[in-house]
């Protein structure tokens, strides 16, 4: 009888792709994949280690699932992913419940590691990450049938002063364009309508492999694929954004008029100390070009508040920038002091209460802006991808527009009948909230 295995995926969408490849690898190797960890004989926790809160969640999840070794079916508990990559020694010493620890570069070896652990061996397989999945990699998707993430590159060379991703994911490395195109064609044949292109630094795609930025050409090769209706770009580093990419996004109807452009701050001195390339004038010029080319574009960004030494004046520069630019979506993180980073070694760390107060002030401002911008959609008709039935007789369906990425942005609650999950329908917007919309499906 096949050994039952479950994978619990934590953290970002990039980690989720790794989890899907591990699931595919395990299934191809004869394991029986189950959804519930309580039923599994092998449990893999694909951890996140980006910031302190993510590390805490990963540890708590491992300890929670370890209970199934004493009270359930679990014979082997494996830690994979970013936390395992950076903190192998600590996990090995402090979490004896773990039977194996594998790094981010060992995704393809998950089945053999599981078998070694089932045989009674304690396995620790963590090296310099160099693995890069491709179209031939087995992959068992756990996203909805109509939507899929496609990782175009792995790793990062930006080395921001606060960030541990290069230590966890290795150097930047792009997949071949042919591999990505082949994968997307296969996804389209399986019913995928929306592909989301991701990497640690998506706009840099191709520079290492082809000596030039190739994201515009990749988009042009993906757009003609039958069945694909939305192409969404996530994690786009601003300093690698070219005019060619702007023109390609604006001219290609399948590209979602949506951009995830993580900026992290809006004070030039703070940006310099973060080791971020570019300055605020350049960022504002880029946003201006994007909005001229795509007036209805939804612009999402993320900021870090409470960076070491951040003054009230520097934080005010960030507030004023957000007031001026009026982003559609903003995520705000309090600075997390990470071991092994230049920022983490600084002595001018801010008190957590100061960080949280600044987070609250910025999010309060953004909430007002988001509500105002969302209200402009009242009375308009938008295309909505239906994602679920709600059970609410007044609004029985919920979905997203091209202006909303899954799980992190707003939703559209839809009245109507006869709709199916995965349908794309026209919806007349009759009501708005801060982030969500309500409307009626066209009959």
N, C-alpha and C positions, 0 to 999 in steps of 0.2 A: 504494500500500500504506500502511495506517495506521501512524503513528509509535508505537512502543512506549514506554510510560511506566510507571515504578514509583514508589511513594511509600513512604518509610521513616518510620514514625511513632515518635517518642520521647516519653518523659514520661508525663503523666497521661491519664486517660480523656477529659478535656475536649479535650485535644489530639487524641486519637484520633478524636473526632467531626469535628473540622476536617479530619483526613486523609481520612475517609470522604466528606466533602462535596467535597474537592478531587478525589478519585478519581471521584466521580460527575460532577463538572463536566468533567473531562478526557474521560471516556467519552462523555458527551453531545456533546462538541465534536469527536468523531471520532478520538480517540486510542485505541490498543489497550492496555488495562491488563494488565501482566504482574506476576507475583509476585516474580520474581528480578531484582534490580537489574542483575545481570550481562548480562541479555538486553535491557535497556532502552536506548533512545536518549535518553530524558529521565529523569533521576532527581531526585525532589523529596525533600529531607530536612526533615521537619517537626520542628523542633528544640525542645528544652526549655532554659530558662535560669533555673530556679527557684533553684537553689543551685549552689555551685562544682562539685560532682561532676556535676551534670546538664549544666552548661556544658562541662565537659571531655569528657563522653560525646558531646555534640553535635559538638564540634570534631573529635574523633577519628573519628566516623562520617563526617563530611563528607570528611576527608582520606582515609579508607579507601576511600570510594566514588569519590573523584576518580581513583583508579588505573584505573577502567574507562574514563576518557577517553583514557588512554595505551595501555591494553592490551585494551580491550573495545569495546563498541558505543556507549558513551555519547558523545553530542554536546553535551548541555546538562546542567549540574548546578545545581540551584536550592536555596537555603536559604530555608525558610519558618519561621513560628512564632515562639516567644517570644524565642529568642536573636537571630534576625534582626530582630525588632522593636526590641530594646534596643541591640544592638551592630551596627547596620547599617554604620556608618563603619569600625569595627574589622575586620569581616568583609571589607568592600570593599577595605581596604588590605592586609590580611594574608593573605587567601585568594584569590589570583588565579585559582585553578581554578574559582571560582564564576562562573556566567554570569548569574545573576539572584539577587536578594535581595528577598523580599516579607515584609511584616509580617502580624501576626495579623488585621488588618482587611481584608486583600486576598484572602482565601480564594476569593471568587467570581470573581476575575480570573486565577486560575492558568492557565487555558488560553490566554488572550491573551498572558500573560507568557511562557509556554513557546514560543508561536509567534514572538514578537518575538526571543527568545533563539535559536531555531532559524534565524532570519533573519540572525543575526550581531550583533545588538544586545546590549549588556550592560545589563540592566534592574535598576533599584533602585526599588522601589515600596513605600515605608513611610510611612504617615501616622498620624494620630490614630485609634486603633481605634474604629469605630462599627458594624461589620458584625454582623449577628445572623441566623443561619440560621433557616429556618422549614420548614413542611411541604412547600413547593413547591421547596425546594432539592434538586438531584439529590444522591443519596447512595448510595454503593456500600459496603455494610457489610463489614467484615473481621472482625467478631466472629462467634461461632458462630450458626447459624440461629435457635436457641432463645432467644438473649439479646441485648439491645441497650441501649446508653446513650442517654438522651434529655436533651439539654442544655436546661434550662428558662430559663436566664439566662446572661448573659456579663458579664465585668468584675467589678470590686470597688471599693467605696468605703470599706472599713474602714481601709486605710492603716496596718496594723500596722508598728511601727518597724523591723522586720527584713526586711520583705517587699517585693519588686519587682513583684508581680503587677499592681497598678494601673498601673504604668508599661508593662507588657507587654500588658495586656488591656483597658485603658481603664476608663471608668466603668461602674457596675452598670446593666444593662439587661435587663428581663424580656421574654420572648416572650409573645405573647397566649395566653390559655388555649385559645382555639379552635384555634390552630395546633398546640399540643401535643397536644390531644385527637385532632385529625385525624391527626397523625403516628402516634400510638400505635395508632389503629384500623388504619392501613395496615400497621404493623409486625405487629400481631396477625394480619392476613390473610395475611402472609408466613410465619407459623409461629412468631413470637416468643412465648415464654411468660413470660419475665422481663424487665421493664424496670427500668432503674436511672436514677433522676432525679438529675441532677448540675448543678452550677454552682460558681462560686467560693464562693458563699454561698447554698446551696439554701434555707435557712429564710427568707431574705429575699424569696423569690420573690413578685412582684406589688406590692411596696410602691411602687416607682417608677411603675408603670403604672396601678395601681388605688388607690393611697394607703392600702393595707392589706395585711397578709400574707395571701397567697392559696393557700399550699401545701395547707392542709386542704381547701379547696374543689376544688383541682385533683385531689387524691387521690380525692375523692368522685366526680368526673366520670370518672376513669380506671378506677376499680374495676369498674364494670358491663361493661366492654368484654369481649366473648367472646374466649376464647383466652388472655388475660392471666391468669396464675396467681400471679405474684410481682411486687410493686412494692417496690423497694428504694430507700432514701434514703441518699445519700452527701454528704459535705461540709456537714454541718449546723452552722452557727455557733450556739453555745449561747445567746447573749443575744437571739436572735430566735426562740427556741422558746416557743410559746404553749401555754396549757392546751388550746385548741381542737385544736392539732396532736397533742398527747398523746392526747386523747380519740379523735381520728380514727384514729390509728395503732392504738390499742387495740381499737377497735370494728370495724375493717375486716379481715376474714380474709385478704385478698390482700396486705396490707401485711406485708412481712417483719418479724418481731420482731427487728430488727437495726438498729443506729444507729451511724453514723460521726459522732462528735462531737469534732472537733479542739479540744483545750483548750490546748495548747502549754506550760502550766506550772501550778504549784499553789501558788505563793507570791504573795501579794497585791502586794508591792512589785515583783516581777519582772513580773507581769501588767500593772501600771500602766506600767512602763517599756517594755513591749512594745506599749503603746497598745491593749491588749485591754480590751473592755468587761466589766463584771461582776467579782465577787470569788469567793473560794472558797466562802463560805457560800451564795451564790446558786447556784453550780454544784452543790454537794452537795444543795441543796434540789431542783434540777431532776432530778438523777439519782435522788433518792428518789422523786419523783413518777413518773418513768418506770418505776421498778421496782415500784412499787405497782400501776400500771396494767398493766404487762406483766412479770410475774415471771420469765419465761423469756427475756427479751430479751438478746441478745448486744450488748454495748457495746464499741465500738472507739474508741480515741482516739489522738492523736499528741502527743508532747512534744518540746520543744527543750531540750537541756542545754548548758551552757556559754555562755549568753547573757552579754554584756558585764557584768562586775561581779557575776555570780552567786556568792554566797558558799557555803561549805560548809553553813551553817545553812539557807540558802534551798533548796539542793539536798536537804537532809534533809527539809524540808517537803514537797518533791515525792515523795520516797521514802515518807514516812509517809502521804501522800494515796493513793498507789497501793496501799499495804498495806491501807488502810482501805476503799477503794472496791472493789478487786478487779475490775478490768476483765477482760473476756474476751480482748480483743486490744489490744495497745499497739505503736505504732511510735515509735521514738526516733531523733531526728536530732541530730547535733552542730550547734551554731550555725554558720552560714556567713556570713561578713562580706561583705555585698553593697554594691557601689558605689551611691551615690545614696540611701541609706537613713539615717535618724537613728541607728539602732544601729550601722551600719557606720562612722560617723564618730566614734564614742566611742573614747576613749583607753584604757579599761580592758578591752581585749580579753583573753580568757583563752588560755593556751597550749593548743595542740591536744592535747597529752598529757593535760591535765586534762579536756578535753571528752570524749575517748575513754574515759578511766577512768570518768567519770560515766555515759556511755552504757552501758558494760559492767555497771556496778553496777545500774543501773535495769533493764536487760534480763535480768540474772541473777535479780533479784527477780520480774520479770514471768513469766519462764519457769516458776518454781515455782508461781506463782498459776495460770497457764494450764493446767499439767498437773493441778493439783488440780481446777479447774473442769471440765476436759474429762473427768476420771474419773467425774464425776457422771452422765454419759450412758450408762455401762455398764448393760446390761440394758434400756434403753429402745428404743422404736421411733420412727424419725424419717423424714420424707419427704426423699428425695434426688433431685436432678436429675442424671441420668447425663450425663457430659461426654465420656468417652473410654473406649476399650478399652485395657487395660494390657499385654496379652500374658502376664500372670501367670496360670497355670492355677488357682491358689488364690483369687486376687482379680482376676478378669478385667475388672472395671469400676471406674471412679473417678468420683466426682461431688461435689456440694456440698449442704449443707442450706440452709435459709433464713437460718441464722445465719452464713453464710460468703459473702463477696463474692469474685468471681473474681480469681485471681492473688495476692491479698494475704492471704487467710485460709486455714484448714485445709481438708482434703479428707476424703472418706469412701471407703475402699476396700471394694468390694462383691463378695461371692461370689454365684453364681447363674448362670442361663443364659437365653438368649433375649431379653436386654435390648438396647435400641437407644439410641444417643446422642440425647439430648433427652427420653427417657422420665423421668417422675416416678414413683418407686417407694417403697414402704415398706421400710425396712431396720432389722432388729434389730441393735443394737450389741453386739458380743461382745468387743471389745477397744478400748482407748484408748491413745493416745500423748500427747505434750505438746500437739500441735495437731491431729493427725489422728485419725480414727475408723475402725474396721474392723467390718464386719457382714455379715449375710446378707439377701439380698432375699427378701421374702415371695413365695411361689409361689401 
